[in-house]
Amino acid sequence: MGDTKETVLEEEDMETLEECPENRMLSFCNIKNYLGICILNIFIKGLGYTLISSYFMYFYQIFLGVPAIAISVVLSAGIILDGVSDVAMGSVLDRVYTKHGKARHWMFWMAIPLGLTMGLMFFAPANAPTSVKVVYAFILYNLYCCCMTAVRIPSQTLVSLCSDNDKVRTFYAWSSSAGSTLAMSITGIVLSPMLLYFGKGMESAYGYRMTLLIFAVSTTAAVFLCGLLFHEKRDGDYWKSEREFHKSVGRNTDLLTSFIQIIRNKYYDIYFIFHFMESAVYGAFNAVLAYFCAYVLGDAATASLLLMASSVPQFIGQILALPLFHFIDLTRVCLLGTGLMLVGCVTGKMFGVSSLMLLCAGLAIRSLGLGMINGCRGGLVPRIVDYGEWKYGIRQDGMSYGGTSVLDKVTSAIITLIVGACLTATGFSGEGIPGADTIQEISFIFLDIPLICNIIAFITFLFFDLDHKKIKRMRKQISQRKRGIYSDGRG
């Protein structure tokens, strides 16, 4: 074991040197990582994922005769279990390692289970009782969510595991975001033609089933391929020596202690608030867009115009982030993006009801800022992980990403609850013309809540001072600390 520890030390001492392949932006192993995460996101955030998320309730209600309320319960329970599984998977990720490291092996283990649960999703027996169909949907949907989590969380965590070079990790995060954007575009191009080809029309269960089967097979192949492409900086021997050292010095690494350390990480708390508020901005937009256009603007058709004003600039902002983080620090890029979102929210608040053109301009500015944040936000979490290792001596890659992954689900649930409570409080049932109080509440949710949330996000992020220079110093101190520990015979 002494030889293993010496090897670990040598790796730590080399981590800031350009000769280390994992720390070079365009080394072969990092190019494979960029390519792998982009491909993976096309498949796990598009194609089969999009088909299931968009047509799950529709398929079971229209083709299998299951009441919509029953499928709503299945989906609601799935969201809760999915959130729990995110945290659980993060904990497992930090504790289960192989010769490949912490994350890569999950691509090999979960490729087939993910493909099977995805492909069988729409194959509930058509002639079975409704209760059987509901149970089938519940079991398959939750198995699918668990398998997806076991692929998604490791792939996100690879941002932290692929390198100790901040720019490498940021570019990996950008590649992940680019893959997500491509996923929406590719799915939009191929989905309808495939449904029409196999179903001889959009109203055929056979078309949905065959399309999903093809997506499932291709997803299985893509996940396995990405497992071959991915590369981690530290292998299983490193993590084994780390665990043995923690045991030798009596350092507690159980789940409760890990959770407490995550909460005590001040930068994790700042990021949590920032991401929650930023997600709430677009949660509010999506939740009441149709209501706002129909009842505040008086024209439901304007929804498509507002969606376009929100989607295109977001992609442009994501592209702009790529050259920016090479010249200014990642935190500055995110702060700039948050500032643009704030300008867009103020513009929408001031002119959103009186001028459709200025409302679209405000949404476009806001989306441009969001795109910049999305383009490099993933690079912030590895810095939080580095700070936690520097502060507490334990590296919590999986727990950090598992916890942040729950944010979008929590945000969606809270915004949905707020919207439902506000509309119910004004007496609006969805029938007839809403009263003045209802219109005022819709306008408040669409224009005021994003502005309030963005102000909080901007102020909160001002305290995120974990820049590249500080991280570099922390990595050096971690290396020196380990060198001192091993050289004096402890551990």
N, C-alpha and C positions, 0 to 999 in steps of 0.2 A: 504493500500500500504506500510505502514511502516513495517508491518510484512514481506512482500515480500522482501523488501530491506535488512532487517536483515538476512533473509535466504540467499540472494545473498552474503552478506558479509561472513557469516559462510562458504559458499562453497568456496569463494576465499581464506579464511584463511586456509582451509584444502587442497588446491590444490597441495601442495608439500609434503603432508604426505603420507606415504606408505599405510595407512589404507584406503585411498580413492580408491574404486574399479577401477575407470577409470585410475588411475595412476599406477596400478600394471600390469606388463607385461602379466601375465597369469591369470588375473581375468576372471570370466565367461563372463562378458560383452565384454571384449576385445577379447577373443577367438572367440566369435560370430562375432565381427567386422572383424577379420582377415579372418575367413571362408567366411563371406558374401562378402567382396570385391574380394576375389579370385574367388568365384563362379560367381559373377556378371561380372567380366572381361572376363571370358571364353565365356559368351554369348554376351556381347556387343562389344567385340573385336575379336570375332570369329564367327563360324557357320553362321547365317543369315547375319551378317555384312560382313563377308568375301565373301559370295556368291554374295551379291549385289555389293560390291566394285570390285570384279573380273570379274563378268559376266553381269553386267547391260548393257553395250554397246553391248556386244556380243549377248545377248538375244534379244534386241530390233532390232538389225540389221539383224540377221540371221533368227529369228523366226517371227518377226513382220514386217520386210521389211522397217524399219525406217533408213534413211541415217545416217551414222556415224557422219557426221558433225552436224546434228541436236541434236544427243545425247551428243556430245561434248559440245555444247552450254548449254544444260541442266545441265551437270556435272559442267561446269565452273561457271554457275550462282549459282549452289548449294554450291560450295566452298565459294563463296563470302558471300552468305546469312548465311552459317554455321558459318563463322567467326564472322559476326555481331551478330548472335544469341548466340554465346559463351559469348560475352561481356554483352549482354542484360540479359542472364540467370544469370550471376554472380551478376549483380545489383539486379535482382529480388530476388535472393537467400538471399541477405543481408537484404531484406525488408519484406519478407513474412515468417512468422513463425507460427507454430501450437503448440499444447501441446507436440509434439514429438521433437521440436527444429527447426532447420533451413533446414535440408537436408532430413531427413528420410522420411517425408511424400510424397516427390516427387516420391519415388518408388511405393507407392500405387496409386497416381494420374496418373502416366504415364505408368504403366505396360500394361494396355489394349490398349491405343492409340498407343504405340510403336509396340505391336504385330500386331495390325490391319494394320498399314501403312506398316510394313515389309511384312506381308503375302499377301497383295494386290498388291505389287510392280510389279509383272510379269503378272497381270491379265488384262492388257489393251485389249480391244476388238479386236480380230484378223481381223475382216472384216471391221472395221471402217477406215475412211480416215486417211492418214498419219498425218495430222494436229491434229486430235483428239488423236491419239496415243502419239504425242509429248506433247500435253497439259496434258494428263493423266500422262505421265512420269514426267513432270515438277512438277505438283501438288503433286503427291505421293512421289516423291523423296525428295522434300523440306519439306513436312510434316514429313516424316520419319527422316530427319536430325534434325528438330526442336525437335521431340520427343526424339531422341537419345541424343541430347544436354541436355534436361531436366532431363535425367537420369545420363548421364556421368559427368556433372559438379558437381551436388550434391554428387555423389559418390566420386569424387576426393576431394571435399571440406571436406568430413568427416575425412580426415587425420588431418585437423586442429581442427575439432569439437569433435573428439572422446575422446581426452585426452589433458592434459597439460604436460604430461610426454614425453620428447623428444624421448626417446627410444621406447615408445609405438607407437608414431606417425611414427617413422622411420620404425618399423616393419610392421605397417599398410601399409605404402607406398611400402615396399618390397613385401608384400602379393599381392598388386595390380599389381606390375610388374610381379610377378610370375604367376598370373592369365592370364596376357596378353601373356606370353610365352607359357603357357599351351594351350591357345586359338588357337594359330597357329598350335601346334602339334595335338590337338584333331580334329580340322577342317581338317587338311591334311589327317587324318586317315579315317574320316567318309564321307567326301564330295563326292569323286568319287564313292565309292560303293553305296551310296544312289541315286546318279544321274543315275547310271547304273541300279539299282534295279527298280526304278519307271519309268524310261524312256526306259527300254529295250535297252539301248545304250545312248551314250553321246549326240546324236543329236535329242532329243525329248523335245519339249516345256513342255509336261506334267511332265516329270521328274524334270525339274527345278522348276516348280510351286509346285509340291507336296513336294519336298525337302524343299523349302522355307516356305511352310505352316507349316511343322513340326518344323522347326527351329523357326518360329514366335511364335507358341504355347508354345514351351519350353522356349523361351526367356521371354514371358509374365509371365509364372510360376516362372522362376528364379528371375526376377526383384521383383515380389511380395514377394517371399520367403526372398530375401535379405532385403526388407523393414522390415520384421519381425525380422530378425537377427540383423540389425544395432542398435547401441545404441550411443546417443550423451551425452556428459558430462553435457550440460546445456539445460534445457527445455524451453518451450515457455514463462513461467513466468519470467525467467531470462532476455530474450531478450526484453520482454515488459517493464520491469523495466529499462533496459538500454536505450530504446528509449525515455521513459518518462523523464529520467534524462537528456539526451541530449537536449530535448526540454526545460526543465526547466532552463537550464543554457544558452540557446540561441545558442547551438552548431549546426552548419549547417551540415546536412547529405545528401544533395541532390546529384544527380548523378554527376554534374560537379565538386562539391567540392570533392566527393569521388575519381573521376578520377584524379584530381590534386594531392591529397594526395598520391595516388598510384605512380604517376610519381615522386613525391618528395621523395619517400622512396628510399634511395640510394641503399639498398640491393636488392630491386626489380629491379632497373636499372642494377645492376651488374648481377643478375640472368638472366635478359632478354637477355643481350649481350652474356653471357656464353652459355645459352641454344640455342640461335639463331646460334651461331658459331658452337657449337657441332652438331646441327641438320643439318647444311649446309655441314658438312663433309660427312655424309651419303646420303644427298640429291644429292651431286655431284657424289657420287659412283653409286647410282641407276640410275641417269639420263643418264650417258654415258657408263655404263658397257658394253652394247652390242657393241657400237661403238669402245670402247677401245680394246676389245678382237678381234673384226673382223679386224680392220684396223691398230692398233698399234702393237698388239701381232701377228696378222696374222692368228688367229685361233678362230673362234666364239665359238667353243666347250669348250674353257677354261672358259667361263662364269660360268658354273656350278661349276667348281673347285674353282673359286674365291668366289662364293656365299657360298660354304661350308666353306671356310676359314674364312668367315665373320660371319656366323650364329652360328656355334658350340661354338667357344670361347666366344661369347657374352653371351650365356647361362651359361657357366662356370664362367664367371666374375660375373654374377648376383648371383650365388650360393656363390661365395667367399665373396661377400659384406656382407652376413648375419652374419658370425662370426666377420668380421672386425669391423663393427660399434658397437660391444659390447666392444671392447678394445681400439679403437681410435675414435676420434670425427668424426662425419659425414662429416664435411668439409675436414678433412684429407683424408677420403676415396675417396671423389669426386676429390680432388686434385691429389691423387695417380692415379686414373683412367684417369684423363686428361693427366697426365705425360706419362702414358703408351700409350695413343692415340697419343701423340706427337712423342714418340719413333717409333711407328708403321708408322706414316706418313713420318718421316725422312727416315726410312728404305725403304719404297715404293718409295720415291723420288729418292734415291740414286741408287737403284737396280731394280726398277720396270720394266724397259724396257729390261734390259740385262739378268735378271734371273727370271724365273717364280717361282722358289722355294722361293727365297728371297722376291718376291712380295707377295706370299701367307703368308710368315712368318710375313711380315709387316702388312698385313690385319688382321692376327690372333691376333697380339699384340694390334693393334688398337681396334679390336672388344672386346678383353678381357677388355680393359680399359672402353669401352662404356658400357659393361655389368655391371661393378662395379658402374658406374655412374647411370645407369638406376635402379639398385637395391636399391639405397637409395636417389636418387635425389628428389623424392616426399617429403622427410622429410625436405627439405630446405624451401619450401614455408610456412609451419606453422611458421617457425622462422621469416620469412619476415612479416607474419601477426602479430606475437607477437611484433616485433619491431615497426610496424605501430601503434599498440594499445598503446604501451609505449610512442611513440613519439607524437601522435596526439590525443590519448584518444578514438579512434574509431576503432573497430575491423572489418576488411574488408575481411572476409573469401571468400565470393563469388566472389567479384571483383578481388581478387588476382588470384584465380584459373581460372576465366573466361578469364582474360587477358593472362595468360601463355598458355592457351589452344589454343589461336589463333596462337601462334608461329609456330607450325608445318605447319599450312596451309600457313602462310605468307612465311616461308622458302621454301616450295615446289613451290609456285608460282614464287618466285624470282629466284630460281635455274633453273626452267624450262625456264624462260625468258632469263636468261644468256646463257644457252645452245643453245636455239633457235637463239639468237642474234649472238653468236660466230660462229655457223655453217653457218648461212646465210651470215655473213660478209666475210667468206672465199669462198663463192660461191658454197658450197656443197648443192645439191638438194636431195640427197638420192639415186641418180642413178649413176651408173658407179663407177669408182675407185676414191676416194678422192685425192686431191692434197696434197703436202707437208704442205701447210699452214693449211689445215683442220686437218691433222694428228697431227700437232703441237698443235693446239687448243684443240683437244680431250685429248691429253696427259696432257696439262696444266690444264684442268678442272678436270681430274681424279687424278692427282698426286700433282699439285701445290696448287689448291684451298683448298683441305683438310688440307694441311700443313699450309697455311697462316691462315685459320680459327682456326686451333688448337693452333697456337701460340697466337693469340688474346684471345682465350678462356682461355688458361693457365694463361696468364698475368692478365686478368680481374679477374679471380677467386682468385688470390692471395690477392685481397682486400676484399674478403668475409670472414670477421673475426667474423662472428656471431656464436660463438661456444656454446656448451652446458652450460658452466659456465655463459656466458654472458646472455643467455636466462633465466637461473634460477634466476639471479639477477633481470632481467627485470620483470619476473612474480611476484617476491616478491614485487618489487616497485609498480607494478600495484595494487596488493592486498592492500598494505599500503595506496596508494593514495585513493582507494575507501573507505577504512575504515575511513580515515580522512574526506572524503567528507560526508559520511553518519553520522558520529558521531557528526559533528558540525552543523547538522541540514539542510545543503544545499541539494537540490535535493529532 
